[in-house]
Amino acid sequence: MDIPSFITSYGGPGGIVAVIVWLYSSERRHNVERRDELRKDIEREQADNDRLRASLKSKRAALAEKDVELGKRNARIAELEDLVRRLRNGEDV
């Protein structure tokens, strides 16, 4: 039932009080619905954040592994360069 028909049906001070009560209850209902929507949005955002954090963690771990591998390769290259330098200088190997 809408407000004008309610006032027409129950006019007078009682109708006005009823309209105020109706407005208050509809506002509360709207606030409850809005809080539920916000709660769902927050939960969805938290799930997205958790998923992104897990992805970032795995990518950082993979990057750390690659960094270790690169360090090993660089050390091996340095050893080989030292060997080549010693061979060119006629040093014992």
C-alpha positions in Angstrom: 0.0 0.0 0.0 1.4 3.4 -0.9 1.3 6.5 1.4 -1.4 8.6 -0.4 -3.9 5.7 -0.4 -3.1 4.9 3.2 -3.7 8.5 4.3 -6.9 8.6 2.2 -8.1 5.4 3.9 -7.0 6.2 7.5 -6.7 10.0 7.3 -6.2 12.2 10.4 -3.6 12.0 13.1 -3.7 8.2 13.3 -3.0 8.1 9.6 0.0 10.4 10.0 1.4 8.3 12.8 0.9 5.2 10.7 2.7 6.8 7.8 5.6 7.8 10.1 5.8 4.2 11.5 5.6 2.9 7.9 8.4 5.2 6.8 10.5 4.2 9.9 10.1 0.5 9.3 10.8 0.8 5.5 13.9 2.8 6.3 15.1 0.2 8.8 14.4 -2.5 6.2 16.4 -0.6 3.6 19.3 -0.2 6.1 19.3 -3.9 6.9 19.3 -4.8 3.2 22.1 -2.2 2.6 24.2 -3.6 5.5 23.7 -7.1 4.0 24.9 -5.9 0.6 27.9 -4.2 2.1 28.7 -7.3 4.2 28.6 -9.4 1.0 30.7 -6.9 -0.8 33.3 -6.9 2.0 33.4 -10.7 2.0 33.8 -10.8 -1.7 36.6 -8.2 -1.6 38.3 -10.2 1.2 38.1 -13.4 -0.8 39.6 -11.5 -3.8 42.4 -10.1 -1.7 43.2 -13.5 -0.2 43.3 -15.0 -3.8 45.6 -12.2 -4.9 47.8 -12.5 -1.9 48.2 -16.3 -2.6 49.0 -15.6 -6.2 51.6 -12.9 -5.2 53.1 -15.3 -2.7 53.6 -18.1 -5.2 55.0 -15.6 -7.8 57.4 -14.3 -5.3 58.5 -17.8 -4.4 59.0 -18.6 -8.1 61.0 -15.3 -8.5 63.2 -16.2 -5.5 63.9 -19.6 -7.1 64.8 -18.0 -10.4 67.1 -15.5 -8.5 68.9 -18.4 -6.8 69.3 -20.2 -10.1 70.6 -17.0 -11.7 73.1 -16.6 -8.8 74.4 -20.1 -9.4 74.7 -19.5 -13.1 76.6 -16.2 -12.5 78.9 -18.0 -10.1 79.6 -20.7 -12.7 80.2 -18.0 -15.3 82.7 -16.3 -13.0 84.5 -19.6 -12.4 84.7 -20.2 -16.2 85.9 -16.7 -16.9 88.6 -17.1 -14.2 89.6 -20.4 -15.8 89.9 -18.8 -19.2 91.9 -15.9 -17.8 94.3 -18.4 -16.1 94.6 -20.4 -19.3 95.4 -17.3 -21.4 98.0 -16.3 -18.9 99.6 -19.7 -19.0 98.9 -20.4 -15.3 98.5 -23.9 -14.0 94.9 -25.1 -13.9 
